[in-house]
Amino acid sequence: MTEITDDLPARLLHEEQEGWQAILAGRGGEYYRRTMTRDALLILPGRVITRDQVMAAFAAAAPVDSYQLREPAVIRINDHAGILVYRLVAHRGETTTEVNAATTYVFADGGWCVAAHQQTAI
């Protein structure tokens, strides 16, 4: 069993960057379907998306052109869970979105999984 070590901030930031890179490549739905726990939720302004709904939600969303994760911080929960909190700046065409974001990760089934991701309007 893998334990959270002192590299937890780097590990969770790496996991989050992988998700955003998948979104940029148009594979966000596939990525989150694969990495979310069975009962995970994406909590976005105005809606809640389950793991079963994630593919359709990403297919319907406008493409993201670029993003920045600012001021990341990690909250350790225990040896197998942590929360990455950051300010997200995302660009879709002429639209810029800024939100506070938090992703809860748990280590399960041999890898890091998303248990919840929440975005809150600033």
ChimeraX attribute file (.defattr): number of C-alpha atoms within 10 A of each C-alpha:
attribute: neighborCount
match mode: 1-to-1
recipient: residues
	/A:1	9
	/A:2	10
	/A:3	11
	/A:4	17
	/A:5	10
	/A:6	8
	/A:7	8
	/A:8	19
	/A:9	19
	/A:10	11
	/A:11	14
	/A:12	23
	/A:13	19
	/A:14	12
	/A:15	19
	/A:16	17
	/A:17	15
	/A:18	14
	/A:19	20
	/A:20	21
	/A:21	17
	/A:22	16
	/A:23	21
	/A:24	15
	/A:25	12
	/A:26	16
	/A:27	16
	/A:28	22
	/A:29	20
	/A:30	16
	/A:31	18
	/A:32	21
	/A:33	18
	/A:34	13
	/A:35	19
	/A:36	23
	/A:37	21
	/A:38	14
	/A:39	11
	/A:40	20
	/A:41	20
	/A:42	21
	/A:43	18
	/A:44	15
	/A:45	11
	/A:46	6
	/A:47	7
	/A:48	13
	/A:49	16
	/A:50	18
	/A:51	19
	/A:52	14
	/A:53	14
	/A:54	21
	/A:55	18
	/A:56	11
	/A:57	13
	/A:58	17
	/A:59	14
	/A:60	9
	/A:61	8
	/A:62	10
	/A:63	16
	/A:64	18
	/A:65	15
	/A:66	15
	/A:67	19
	/A:68	14
	/A:69	17
	/A:70	12
	/A:71	9
	/A:72	15
	/A:73	15
	/A:74	18
	/A:75	13
	/A:76	16
	/A:77	13
	/A:78	10
	/A:79	13
	/A:80	16
	/A:81	21
	/A:82	21
	/A:83	22
	/A:84	21
	/A:85	23
	/A:86	20
	/A:87	19
	/A:88	21
	/A:89	16
	/A:90	18
	/A:91	16
	/A:92	13
	/A:93	11
	/A:94	6
	/A:95	9
	/A:96	13
	/A:97	12
	/A:98	16
	/A:99	17
	/A:100	16
	/A:101	21
	/A:102	21
	/A:103	24
	/A:104	22
	/A:105	26
	/A:106	21
	/A:107	19
	/A:108	14
	/A:109	9
	/A:110	8
	/A:111	11
	/A:112	20
	/A:113	22
	/A:114	27
	/A:115	21
	/A:116	19
	/A:117	21
	/A:118	17
	/A:119	19
	/A:120	15
	/A:121	10
	/A:122	10
